[in-house]
């Protein structure tokens, strides 16, 4: 029989670490350089804004994935409880026969 063993505590510790790391990301670029109209400076500012936007989107997706993983872990935990209860009930019925 194949068995999947989930260490819920370890999973939740790791998810909390990922969530904390994600929250500590600070997407801050450099301040715009006032009065300098060089093409290079304009492109650098555009790139900085694009990178900030990318990091914000990454954080949003990562947080959604973390939430989804928590829900999956909770679902597996509840399924384990239900299966365990069914097995115990079945064993008790067998013992009474």
C-alpha atoms as one frame of an Amber mdcrd trajectory, in Angstrom:
protein
   0.000   0.000   0.000   1.307   3.439  -0.915   1.233   6.056   1.793   1.497
   9.822   1.664   2.656  11.239   4.957   2.161  14.939   5.515   4.011  16.717
   8.296   1.503  19.521   8.796   3.569  21.436  11.327   6.629  21.441   9.071
   4.567  22.497   6.059   3.026  25.388   7.967   6.408  26.531   9.319   7.784
  26.631   5.768   4.725  28.448   4.431   5.069  31.052   7.187   8.739  31.549
   6.277   7.815  32.048   2.614   5.024  34.468   3.547   7.388  36.482   5.781
  10.053  36.580   3.069   7.484  37.718   0.519   6.250  40.430   2.852   9.760
  41.723   3.397  10.327  42.345  -0.316  10.309  46.097  -0.782   9.817  47.012
  -4.421  11.367  50.455  -4.369  13.239  51.915  -7.252  15.393  54.967  -7.456
  13.829  58.393  -7.358  13.378  60.029 -10.761  16.276  62.189 -11.815  14.785
  65.660 -12.185  15.802  67.874 -15.053  17.833  65.225 -16.894  16.221  64.362
 -20.212  18.832  61.972 -21.508  17.334  58.944 -23.253  19.336  56.602 -21.042
  17.869  58.124 -17.895  14.326  57.884 -19.250  14.812  54.220 -20.151  16.310
  53.476 -16.748  13.297  55.029 -15.038  10.915  53.007 -17.249  12.826  49.823
 -16.483  12.734  50.576 -12.766   8.965  51.092 -12.890   8.536  47.858 -14.840
  10.603  45.946 -12.296   8.598  47.422  -9.420   5.367  46.402 -11.136   6.742
  42.911 -11.755   7.696  42.511  -8.096   4.245  43.668  -6.940   2.606  41.116
  -9.254   5.023  38.404  -8.075   4.142  39.120  -4.440   0.432  38.966  -5.234
   0.747  35.621  -7.034   3.028  34.203  -4.350   0.555  35.173  -1.621  -2.282
  33.583  -3.615  -0.244  30.382  -3.948   0.550  30.380  -0.224  -3.151  30.771
   0.597  -4.034  27.983  -1.812  -1.414  25.728  -0.230  -2.775  26.439   3.255
  -6.260  25.494   2.026  -4.897  22.273   0.509  -3.123  21.386   3.751  -6.303
  22.061   5.736  -8.280  19.906   3.301  -5.767  17.045   3.621  -5.795  17.352
   7.409  -9.596  17.162   7.491  -9.581  14.235   5.051  -7.067  12.439   7.287
  -9.349  12.985  10.276 -12.378  11.670   8.413 -10.555   8.609   7.082  -9.093
   7.921  10.499 -12.548   8.166  12.040 -13.996   5.819   9.415 -11.221   3.293
  10.017 -11.769   3.417  13.779 -15.528   2.976  13.307 -14.939   0.043  10.966
 -12.520  -1.613  13.395 -15.009  -1.209  16.257 -17.772  -2.769  14.154 -15.486
  -5.696  13.255 -14.573  -6.234  16.918 -18.240  -6.460  17.957 -19.013  -9.248
  15.496
